[in-house]
Amino acid sequence: MSARDTLHLFEGFGIEIEYAIVERAGLDVCPIADRLIETEAGAPLAEIERGDAAWSNELALHVVEFKTNGPAASLRGLAARFQGEVTHANAQLAGLGARLMPTGMHPWMDPDTELRLWPHQHGDVYRAFQRIFDCRGHGWANLQSVHLNLPFAGDEEFGRLHAAVRLVLPLLPALAASSPLAEGRLSGALDTRLVYYARNAARVPSVGGKVIPEPVFTRDGYEQQILERIYADLAPLDAAGVLRHEWVNSRGCIARFDRSAIEIRLLDTQECPAADLAVAAAVAALVRALALEELSASRAQREVATERLTALLMRTICDADDARLDDVPYLRLLGWTRGPCTARDLWRQVVERCLAGQPGYDEWEAPLGNILDAGCLARRIRTRLAGDLRRSQVARIYADLCRCLETGGLFRARA
């Protein structure tokens, strides 16, 4: 965006949702994102525009991303827009013997043998990632997420927004965890995607840091303390500078100064766009209340150490909505005054205090109610499994999730 087009805090929202492409019958991953895009656009382009929506490729050839084509003025109505893209893509994929699958990870993919990299436009970027990090693991090859982009204008707004987002990141798996399985087995964590995501760049640790970003609140500070360190550490492995861009930073939220936005990356994909947008609305509402200092002073928010936030994140990655939060000073910053609580209890208060009654809440009430009453999607999947990990049982449940995506329905803990 040009300077005159820069949006101020919460004047716009960008949403990106990733889905796996799977075989229509057997549900194995199907690496045909290029064929899907070619069917739509006539060529395997990296991105195509469809009015106020767009489609794009990802590193893995079995993943496709739908997104807002630029910032949307509001999150209201976006669920229906994304549902339309899902319906259209599934119609195209039906002719290719495939369909879209939601959730944060494919439940039985073997990333060592099944990964196929996107080979077309921008293929040099993916080849560089492959050469440096070996992308065959789950942390690169098998993950689908929702990215929420929030704008800022200038250093003062960036500082307030970055402080607020850092504080919220540990709470995101409590709402959005949807990946309890890897390679057909329960991993022990409800957000298995983030288990792998947190260590996918271990060869160059500065790329991902501690997932929670460092407490820096100006552009100069961010570039010097985070981006320049990443670029310097990558330079011996990337002499051509292919990866010398802001997007190589893989923290749980990243500053995109090229478009004056912070991109939040810790949300697993849900069962349908209605659920994804409800989660995004709840997250945006909490970030807004913090950034506008309705719950606590920004100065106090900035003092929370990365290590404290990372410790909380590890709890919610494992236990999601049932994670016990006992950092009482942290909870006070979020407006909670009753001592230790579960992450689900905290989110229930956030929804009631920051979102209920707001324009658009009628769209988000039912999906959020399903999450807060029956548990995050990963918990509902685990409840349905009831300990039965036979491929046939897992396939039945994930076929139901595919149907939820096709119809826009919510996934229930009981069939």
C-alpha positions as CSV (number, residue, x, y, z in Angstrom):
1,M,0.0,0.0,0.0
2,S,1.1,3.5,-0.6
3,A,1.5,5.9,2.3
4,R,-1.8,7.6,1.7
5,D,-3.5,4.2,1.6
6,T,-2.0,3.0,5.0
7,L,-4.8,2.0,7.3
8,H,-4.9,2.9,11.0
9,L,-5.5,0.4,13.8
10,F,-8.5,-1.9,13.1
11,E,-9.5,0.0,9.9
12,G,-9.0,-3.2,7.9
13,F,-8.5,-6.9,8.2
14,G,-6.7,-9.4,6.0
15,I,-7.6,-13.1,6.2
16,E,-5.7,-16.1,4.7
17,I,-7.0,-19.7,5.0
18,E,-5.0,-22.7,3.9
19,Y,-6.6,-26.1,3.0
20,A,-5.1,-29.5,2.1
21,I,-6.2,-31.0,-1.2
22,V,-6.9,-34.7,-0.8
23,E,-8.2,-37.6,-2.9
24,R,-12.0,-37.5,-3.0
25,A,-12.4,-41.1,-2.0
26,G,-9.3,-42.2,0.0
27,L,-8.4,-38.8,1.5
28,D,-4.7,-39.2,0.9
29,V,-2.9,-35.9,0.1
30,C,-3.2,-35.0,-3.5
31,P,-0.4,-32.7,-4.9
32,I,-2.4,-30.9,-7.5
33,A,-2.7,-27.2,-6.4
34,D,-1.1,-26.2,-9.7
35,R,-3.8,-28.2,-11.6
36,L,-6.6,-26.5,-9.6
37,I,-5.2,-23.1,-10.3
38,E,-4.6,-23.9,-13.9
39,T,-8.2,-25.1,-14.3
40,E,-9.3,-21.8,-12.9
41,A,-6.8,-19.4,-14.6
42,G,-5.4,-21.3,-17.6
43,A,-1.9,-21.5,-16.2
44,P,-0.3,-22.6,-12.9
45,L,0.1,-19.1,-11.5
46,A,1.3,-18.3,-8.0
47,E,-1.8,-16.2,-7.4
48,I,-5.0,-15.5,-9.1
49,E,-7.6,-12.8,-8.2
50,R,-11.3,-13.5,-8.0
51,G,-12.9,-10.1,-7.3
52,D,-12.4,-9.3,-3.6
53,A,-10.9,-12.8,-3.0
54,A,-7.7,-14.4,-4.3
55,W,-6.2,-17.9,-4.4
56,S,-2.5,-18.7,-4.1
57,N,-0.1,-21.5,-3.8
58,E,2.0,-22.6,-0.8
59,L,5.3,-24.5,-0.4
60,A,3.6,-27.9,-0.5
61,L,1.8,-28.8,-3.8
62,H,-1.1,-30.3,-1.9
63,V,-2.0,-27.0,-0.2
64,V,-4.0,-24.1,-1.5
65,E,-4.7,-20.7,0.2
66,F,-7.8,-18.5,-0.2
67,K,-7.5,-14.9,1.0
68,T,-9.0,-11.5,1.0
69,N,-7.8,-9.6,-2.1
70,G,-6.3,-6.7,0.0
71,P,-7.7,-5.6,3.4
72,A,-11.4,-5.9,4.1
73,A,-13.1,-3.1,6.0
74,S,-14.8,-5.6,8.4
75,L,-14.7,-9.3,9.2
76,R,-18.5,-9.3,8.8
77,G,-19.7,-11.2,5.8
78,L,-16.3,-12.7,5.1
79,A,-17.3,-16.2,6.1
80,A,-19.9,-16.3,3.3
81,R,-17.3,-15.0,0.8
82,F,-14.8,-17.7,1.8
83,Q,-17.5,-20.4,1.8
84,G,-18.2,-19.4,-1.8
85,E,-14.5,-19.9,-2.7
86,V,-14.5,-23.3,-1.1
87,T,-17.6,-24.3,-3.0
88,H,-16.2,-23.1,-6.3
89,A,-12.8,-24.8,-5.7
90,N,-14.4,-28.1,-4.6
91,A,-16.5,-28.1,-7.9
92,Q,-13.2,-27.7,-9.8
93,L,-11.5,-30.4,-7.8
94,A,-14.3,-32.9,-8.2
95,G,-13.3,-33.1,-11.9
96,L,-9.8,-34.0,-10.7
97,G,-11.0,-36.6,-8.3
98,A,-10.1,-34.5,-5.3
99,R,-11.6,-32.3,-2.5
100,L,-10.5,-29.8,0.2
101,M,-9.8,-31.0,3.7
102,P,-9.8,-28.6,6.7
103,T,-7.9,-28.7,10.1
104,G,-4.3,-27.8,10.9
105,M,-2.7,-31.1,9.7
106,H,-3.5,-34.0,7.5
107,P,-4.0,-36.9,10.0
108,W,-1.9,-39.6,8.4
109,M,0.3,-37.9,5.8
110,D,3.9,-39.2,5.7
111,P,5.9,-35.9,5.0
112,D,9.1,-37.8,4.3
113,T,7.7,-39.5,1.2
114,E,4.6,-37.5,0.2
115,L,5.9,-33.9,0.0
116,R,6.0,-32.4,-3.4
117,L,7.2,-28.8,-3.7
118,W,5.5,-26.1,-5.8
119,P,7.6,-26.2,-9.0
120,H,6.3,-23.1,-10.8
121,Q,6.4,-19.3,-10.2
122,H,8.6,-18.5,-7.2
123,G,9.9,-22.1,-7.2
124,D,13.4,-20.7,-6.4
125,V,12.1,-19.6,-2.9
126,Y,10.8,-23.1,-2.1
127,R,14.0,-24.8,-3.4
128,A,16.0,-22.5,-1.1
129,F,13.9,-23.5,1.9
130,Q,14.3,-27.1,0.9
131,R,18.1,-26.8,0.5
132,I,18.5,-25.0,3.9
133,F,15.9,-26.6,6.1
134,D,14.9,-29.9,4.4
135,C,11.2,-29.4,4.2
136,R,10.2,-33.0,4.4
137,G,9.1,-32.8,8.1
138,H,5.6,-32.0,9.3
139,G,6.6,-28.4,10.2
140,W,7.0,-27.6,6.5
141,A,5.1,-30.2,4.6
142,N,2.0,-30.8,6.6
143,L,0.4,-27.8,8.1
144,Q,-2.6,-25.6,7.3
145,S,-3.3,-22.3,9.1
146,V,-5.3,-19.1,9.2
147,H,-3.4,-15.8,9.1
148,L,-5.0,-12.7,10.5
149,N,-3.4,-9.4,9.3
150,L,-4.0,-6.3,11.3
151,P,-2.9,-2.8,10.0
152,F,-0.9,-0.1,11.7
153,A,0.2,3.4,10.7
154,G,3.6,4.5,12.0
155,D,5.7,3.6,15.0
156,E,3.3,4.5,17.7
157,E,0.5,2.3,16.3
158,F,3.0,-0.5,15.6
159,G,4.2,-0.5,19.1
160,R,0.7,-0.6,20.6
161,L,-0.3,-3.4,18.2
162,H,2.8,-5.5,18.6
163,A,2.5,-5.3,22.4
164,A,-1.1,-6.4,22.3
165,V,-0.5,-9.3,19.8
166,R,2.4,-10.6,21.8
167,L,0.2,-10.9,24.9
168,V,-2.6,-12.7,23.0
169,L,-0.4,-15.3,21.1
170,P,-0.2,-17.8,24.0
171,L,-4.0,-18.0,24.1
172,L,-4.6,-18.8,20.4
173,P,-4.3,-22.6,20.5
174,A,-7.0,-22.6,23.2
175,L,-9.5,-21.4,20.6
176,A,-8.0,-22.8,17.4
177,A,-6.2,-26.1,18.0
178,S,-7.4,-28.5,15.4
179,S,-4.5,-30.9,14.9
180,P,-4.4,-33.8,17.5
181,L,-3.1,-36.4,15.1
182,A,0.2,-37.0,13.2
183,E,0.9,-40.0,11.0
184,G,-2.3,-41.7,12.3
185,R,-1.5,-41.3,16.0
186,L,-2.5,-39.0,18.8
187,S,0.5,-36.8,19.4
188,G,-0.4,-36.0,23.0
189,A,-0.8,-32.3,22.1
190,L,-4.0,-30.8,20.8
191,D,-2.1,-28.4,18.6
192,T,0.4,-30.7,17.0
193,R,0.9,-28.3,14.1
194,L,2.5,-25.8,16.5
195,V,4.7,-28.5,18.1
196,Y,6.3,-29.0,14.7
197,Y,6.1,-25.3,13.6
198,A,8.0,-24.3,16.7
199,R,11.1,-26.3,15.6
200,N,10.9,-26.3,11.8
201,A,13.7,-23.8,11.4
202,A,16.0,-25.3,14.1
203,R,19.0,-25.1,11.7
204,V,18.9,-21.3,11.8
205,P,17.2,-20.6,15.2
206,S,16.9,-16.8,14.7
207,V,14.4,-17.5,11.9
208,G,11.7,-18.7,14.3
209,G,13.1,-17.4,17.6
210,K,11.0,-18.5,20.6
211,V,7.7,-18.3,18.5
212,I,6.7,-15.3,20.7
213,P,8.5,-12.3,19.3
214,E,11.0,-10.2,21.2
215,P,9.7,-7.1,23.0
216,V,10.6,-4.5,20.3
217,F,8.1,-1.8,19.6
218,T,9.6,0.4,16.8
219,R,10.4,-0.4,13.2
220,D,14.1,0.4,13.6
221,G,14.3,-1.8,16.7
222,Y,12.5,-4.6,14.9
223,E,14.7,-4.5,11.8
224,Q,17.9,-4.3,13.8
225,Q,17.1,-6.9,16.5
226,I,15.0,-9.4,14.5
227,L,15.3,-9.1,10.7
228,E,18.9,-8.1,10.4
229,R,19.9,-11.0,12.6
230,I,17.9,-13.4,10.6
231,Y,19.4,-12.2,7.3
232,A,22.9,-12.3,8.7
233,D,22.4,-15.9,10.0
234,L,21.0,-17.0,6.6
235,A,23.6,-15.3,4.5
236,P,26.2,-18.2,4.6
237,L,23.4,-20.6,3.4
238,D,21.7,-18.2,1.0
239,A,24.4,-16.3,-0.8
240,A,21.9,-15.1,-3.5
241,G,19.7,-13.6,-0.9
242,V,16.6,-15.4,-2.2
243,L,15.1,-15.5,1.4
244,R,16.1,-12.0,2.4
245,H,12.6,-10.8,2.9
246,E,10.3,-10.0,5.9
247,W,8.3,-13.2,5.3
248,V,11.2,-15.5,6.1
249,N,10.6,-14.6,9.7
250,S,8.5,-17.4,11.1
251,R,7.6,-16.1,14.6
252,G,4.0,-16.5,15.8
253,C,3.4,-13.0,14.5
254,I,5.5,-11.1,12.1
255,A,5.8,-7.5,11.2
256,R,5.1,-6.8,7.5
257,F,6.4,-3.3,7.1
258,D,6.0,-3.7,3.3
259,R,2.2,-3.5,3.8
260,S,2.0,-1.9,7.3
261,A,0.5,-4.9,9.0
262,I,1.2,-7.5,11.7
263,E,0.5,-11.0,10.5
264,I,-0.7,-13.5,13.2
265,R,0.2,-17.0,12.3
266,L,-0.7,-19.3,15.2
267,L,-4.3,-20.2,14.2
268,D,-5.0,-23.7,13.0
269,T,-7.6,-24.0,10.2
270,Q,-11.1,-24.8,11.5
271,E,-13.8,-27.0,10.0
272,C,-15.4,-24.3,7.9
273,P,-15.0,-20.6,7.2
274,A,-17.7,-19.6,9.6
275,A,-15.6,-21.1,12.4
276,D,-12.4,-19.6,11.1
277,L,-13.9,-16.1,11.0
278,A,-15.5,-16.5,14.4
279,V,-12.1,-17.3,15.9
280,A,-10.5,-14.4,14.0
281,A,-13.2,-12.0,15.3
282,A,-12.6,-13.1,18.9
283,V,-8.8,-12.7,18.5
284,A,-9.2,-9.3,16.8
285,A,-11.6,-8.1,19.6
286,L,-9.1,-9.0,22.3
287,V,-6.2,-7.5,20.5
288,R,-8.2,-4.3,19.9
289,A,-9.2,-4.0,23.6
290,L,-5.5,-4.3,24.6
291,A,-4.1,-2.0,21.9
292,L,-6.7,0.7,22.8
293,E,-5.8,0.2,26.5
294,E,-9.3,-0.8,27.5
295,L,-8.0,-3.7,29.6
296,S,-4.5,-2.5,30.7
297,A,-1.8,0.1,29.9
298,S,0.3,-0.6,26.8
299,R,3.4,0.2,28.9
300,A,2.6,-2.7,31.2
301,Q,1.9,-5.0,28.3
302,R,5.3,-4.3,26.9
303,E,7.1,-5.4,30.1
304,V,6.0,-9.0,29.8
305,A,9.1,-11.1,29.0
306,T,9.1,-13.4,26.0
307,E,10.0,-16.4,28.3
308,R,6.8,-16.0,30.3
309,L,4.6,-15.9,27.2
310,T,6.4,-18.9,25.7
311,A,5.8,-20.9,28.8
312,L,2.1,-20.1,28.6
313,L,2.1,-21.0,24.9
314,M,3.6,-24.4,25.5
315,R,0.7,-25.2,27.9
316,T,-2.0,-24.2,25.4
317,I,-0.3,-26.1,22.6
318,C,-0.6,-29.2,24.7
319,D,-3.9,-28.7,26.5
320,A,-5.6,-26.0,24.5
321,D,-8.8,-24.8,26.1
322,D,-8.2,-26.8,29.3
323,A,-4.8,-25.3,29.9
324,R,-4.4,-23.9,33.4
325,L,-3.3,-20.3,33.4
326,D,-1.7,-19.3,36.8
327,D,0.4,-16.3,35.9
328,V,-1.9,-13.9,37.8
329,P,-0.2,-10.7,36.8
330,Y,-0.5,-11.7,33.1
331,L,-4.2,-12.5,33.6
332,R,-4.8,-9.1,35.1
333,L,-3.4,-7.4,32.0
334,L,-6.2,-9.2,30.1
335,G,-8.9,-8.0,32.4
336,W,-9.2,-11.2,34.5
337,T,-9.3,-10.6,38.3
338,R,-10.3,-13.9,39.8
339,G,-7.0,-15.8,40.2
340,P,-5.9,-18.8,38.1
341,C,-8.3,-20.1,35.5
342,T,-8.5,-22.3,32.4
343,A,-7.9,-20.8,29.0
344,R,-11.5,-21.6,28.1
345,D,-12.8,-19.6,31.0
346,L,-10.7,-16.6,30.0
347,W,-11.9,-16.8,26.4
348,R,-15.5,-17.0,27.6
349,Q,-15.0,-13.7,29.4
350,V,-13.2,-12.2,26.4
351,V,-16.1,-13.0,24.1
352,E,-18.7,-11.7,26.6
353,R,-16.8,-8.5,27.3
354,C,-15.2,-7.6,24.0
355,L,-17.3,-9.2,21.2
356,A,-20.9,-10.0,22.3
357,G,-23.3,-7.4,21.1
358,Q,-20.9,-6.0,18.5
359,P,-22.0,-5.8,14.8
360,G,-21.5,-9.2,13.2
361,Y,-21.7,-11.1,16.5
362,D,-24.8,-13.0,15.2
363,E,-22.4,-14.6,12.6
364,W,-19.9,-15.7,15.2
365,E,-22.0,-16.6,18.2
366,A,-22.8,-20.2,17.2
367,P,-19.2,-21.2,16.2
368,L,-17.7,-19.7,19.3
369,G,-20.4,-21.3,21.4
370,N,-19.5,-24.7,20.0
371,I,-15.8,-24.1,20.8
372,L,-16.4,-22.8,24.3
373,D,-19.0,-25.4,25.2
374,A,-17.7,-28.6,23.5
375,G,-14.0,-27.7,23.2
376,C,-11.7,-26.7,20.5
377,L,-11.9,-28.7,17.2
378,A,-9.0,-30.9,18.2
379,R,-10.8,-31.9,21.4
380,R,-14.0,-32.6,19.5
381,I,-12.0,-34.8,17.0
382,R,-10.4,-36.7,19.9
383,T,-13.8,-37.1,21.5
384,R,-15.2,-38.6,18.3
385,L,-12.2,-40.9,18.0
386,A,-12.8,-42.4,21.4
387,G,-9.4,-44.1,21.3
388,D,-10.2,-45.9,18.0
389,L,-7.2,-45.0,15.7
390,R,-7.9,-47.5,13.0
391,R,-7.5,-45.9,9.6
392,S,-11.2,-46.5,8.8
393,Q,-12.3,-44.6,11.9
394,V,-10.0,-41.7,11.3
395,A,-11.0,-41.6,7.7
396,R,-14.7,-41.5,8.7
397,I,-14.2,-38.5,11.0
398,Y,-12.1,-36.6,8.5
399,A,-14.6,-37.3,5.7
400,D,-17.2,-35.7,8.0
401,L,-14.8,-32.7,8.5
402,C,-14.6,-32.4,4.7
403,R,-18.4,-32.4,4.5
404,C,-18.5,-29.6,7.2
405,L,-16.2,-27.6,4.9
406,E,-18.3,-28.3,1.9
407,T,-21.6,-27.3,3.5
408,G,-20.4,-24.7,6.0
409,G,-21.5,-26.8,8.9
410,L,-20.0,-27.0,12.4
411,F,-18.3,-30.2,13.6
412,R,-19.9,-31.5,16.7
413,A,-18.3,-33.6,19.5
414,R,-21.0,-36.2,19.1
415,A,-22.1,-37.4,15.6
